[in-house]
Amino acid sequence: MNEVVGYARVSTGGQDLGLQLDALQAAGVKRVFKDVGSGSLRSRPQLDACLERLGDGDTLIVWRLDRLGRSLRHLLSVLAELSERGVAFRSLTEAIDTTTAAGRLQVHLFAALAEFERSLGQERTRAGLEAARARGRMGGRPAVVTSRKLAAVLAMRDQGELTMTQIAEELCVSPASLYRRLALHRREAEVIEAAAT
């Protein structure tokens, strides 16, 4: 039998679920899963239980979209999962109903807008990095193994008295950082050697 399930959430224990519960009940929902806690929390046990319960032919109803998703990306991920499992979705405030063509179109528009926003963000980041490089600035964290430390590493390694772990301890860097820097140094040397021949 197809089940109509509701999900309600408030951010703090001091807030009241009453408005959401009344709206869900008026929409014909008999079983409501309720979470109390910030929308940004990764763990929402009642939402997890709700999603686990839903199956093909069931319907999930929320009072408003922001009750379901932590972010637009998370919301779209949940909606995509529901769609794949054959679960219909309704949001009462926004009048979204994925059993209708208009409702499915709204969800697709949200997804397209989210993708557009992501692409704009990536383009802005790339443009910012290129502008910084053009001004001579490089992004990222400062190197842990500086040129001076690298010279010391090479000298100590060539003496052969210390292991790489001991050299790392002497220079107060992790062995992993040391090995990464040495690998980069080798690649740079190979490029210079190849260019010279």
C-alpha angles and dihedrals in degrees: 000000000000111000129209109212130182132209124201131178139180125189099229139022089246092064123087126238091199098103093050094044092050091050092047092048091050087053090057099260114153101175120048126183111209131199128185114200145075117311088231093062112114092210116067104157097187092051089050090050091047094051091046092053096051120095142169111317095016124120129221116205127191130180093230135001095244089062090067107040131053088207138352090268092051092045092052090047091054092046091049090050091050091049092051090052093049094250117146120221133209131183111193101201096047092038092231116159118171092199086075128066090236091054093050089049090054091053091048090050090052089051092048091049091049091051090047091050091049091050092049090051092051091048091050091049092050092047091049093050092048091049090049091049090049088056090050097257122128123206128228134056120317114267114270092206103051124196089262092051090046090055089051091048092052092048093049092045092051091051087058096210098113133048119236089254090054091047089051090051091049091054095040095239131119118261089237091058089048094051091047091052092047091050090051090048090052092050091049091050091050091051092050091047092048091049091051094054 
